[in-house]
Amino acid sequence: MTSATGQAAAPRVVVCGVGALGSTAVLLCRSLRIELRVVDFDRVEAKNLAAQWYVKQSVGKAKAEAIRLQLSNFYGITAEARAVRLAATNAAQLIAGCALALDCFDNADSRRVLSEAARAAGVPLVHAALAADGTFGLVRWDERFVPDAEDEQGQATCEGGEHLPVIGLIGATLARVVQDFVRGGERRDYMVGLSGVTRQ
């Protein structure tokens, strides 16, 4: 696909879930030549400010809209916000037209719904995940990813900023995976911990 100027159009990348991992990845993808679509139904709460890329003025706003505004206001970057819950009934629509989907959800059910939709649509999908105890995380392509069952339904893994260093490393690794994919189609998997990032 080319633009009116004859240049190849920037690929659209959809980030599903813009909590700790997703918002960090969006921040670090801001200089890539991509079009961003962000999907998240949740609203920014004061407790999110410790581990997620939101400012105090965003409290109460939908996360998707808040991150769109921050990209625009801080960096002059245009993004598309979809402040809805991804479900089996709308997943295909939310990833339509995208060259790449990022799973930054914190629950297995949403990961499975997104995976099924991406496979059906032929949209490449990469997952980012953080262990509940914050000791490690991973960035892995869909064909090699199996979501873990949660110890408790809806358990939080990123509250209070306790795991912010690992969150930062996972978000940076995910941004690099996006960069490598849009530049050359590479699909690398990584394990991430405070001791370093290991290619798998």
N, C-alpha and C positions, 0 to 999 in steps of 0.2 A: 504494500500500500504506500502511495506517495501523496505528499501534500500538494497544494496549489503551486508551490514554488519548485516542484520537481524533486524535493528531498524526501527521503523515506520518512514516513510518519513515525513518531515516537511510540513505542509499544505501550499498551495500557497494562498496568500491574494493579491487581486488586488485593488489598490487605484486609483480611477478615479477622476482626478482633483487634482493637487498638487500645488495649490495656498496657501493661508494663512492657511486654516484648514487642507488641505491634506498634505502640507509639514510639518506642526507641528506634525500631527499624525505619519507620517513616521519617523520623528526624534525620537519620543517617543516609537515607536514600534521596534526600532533597536535591543533591547536585547531579543525580543521574538523569540521563536524557530519557525520561519515561513520563507517561501520564499516570497519575495516581488516582485510584478509587479506594475509599476507605469505608468499611462496613462495620457498624457496631450499634446496637440498640440502646446500650447502657448510657447512663449519665455520669458526669464527673462528680465525684464526692470529695470532700476535703481530705479524707484519708488517702485518696489516690495520688495526691500531690507528692508524697514521699517517694514513690517508685515509678510514676508514670509521667510522660512528657506533657504536663498540663500546668497552666498558671492559675493563680488564685481566682482571677477574673472568669475562669472557665467553669467554676463550680456551679452545678445546676444545669449546665448545657449538655446536650447530647454529645458524647465523645466524638462521633464522626464529624459533627459540625464544628466542635471546638478545635479539633486538629486541623480542619480545613481553614478555619479562621487564623490559627497560629501560623500555618504555612504561608498564608497570604500576607498577614500583617508583619511577620518577622523577616520573611525571605522573598516576598513577591511571587510566590509559587501558587499556581492554580491547581486545585485538586477537587475531585468530585466526592461528596459526602452522601452516604446512604445510611440514615439513622433508623435502621430496621433490624429485627432479629433474623439471622439467616436460618432458614428452615427448608425442609424438603419441597415445600410449595413455592419457594422463591429463589432457591439457590442457583438454578440455571440462569435466571434473569440477572442475578447479581454478578455472575462471572462472565456473562455474555460479552463478546468483543474483547476479551482480555487475552493477552499473550502469556500471562503468568498469574497464578494465584498464590497468596501466602496465607498459611494457616497459623494464626497466633492466638487461637482459642485456648481456654484453660479447662475445657471439659471434653470428654471422649465422644459424647453424642454429637456435638457440633462438628468435631473433626471428621466423624464418619459421614455425616450428611454432606459436608463440603467435598470429601474425597469421592463419594459416589457421583456427585454432580460434575466434578472436574473430569473424572474418568469418562462419563457419558458424553461430555462435550469435547473431549480431547484437549482440555486446557492443562498444561503442566502445573503441578502443585508441589510446593515445598512446605514442610512443617517445621515449626520452631516450638520447642518445649523446654520447660524448666522443672526439675525434680521438686517435689513438695517440700523437701528439706533445704532446698536452695544450694545443694552441693555441686550440682552439675546440670548441664542441659545438652540439647542436641539440635542440629539443623539437618533434616533428612528429607530426601525426595520421596514422593508418595509411594512409588513402587517398592520402597524398602522401609516403609514406616508402618508400625502397628501401634495404635493408641493404647496406653495403659488404662486399666480400670482405675477409677478414683477410690481412695480409701474411704472417703466420705463424699456423698453427693455434693458437688459444687464447692469442694474444698479450695481455699485460697492458697496460692503459692507465692504471692508477691506483696502482701500487705506490709505496711510500716516501713518500707525501704530497707529492711534487713538484708535482702539479697541483691541490692542494687549493683554491686560490682559484677556479679555473675549475669544479671539481666543485661548490663551494658555490653558484656562480652558476647552474649548470645545475639543481641540486637545488631551488634557490629558484624558478627559472622553472617547473619542473615542478609544484611545489606550487601556484603561482599558476594554472597551467593547470587543475589539478584543482579549485581553488576556483571559477574562472570557469565550469567545466563544471557542477559540482553546483549552483551558484547560478542559472545562467541558460542552460545548454546551449551556451555559447560554445566554439568550436573554433579557437583561434589557434595558429599555428606561430611559432617563434622561432629565430633564430641567436644563439648566446651566445659571447662572447669577453671577454678582459680589458678591451677598449675599450668594452664595453657589451652590452646585449641589444637585438636588432633584431627587430621584428615582421615576418613575411614575408607 
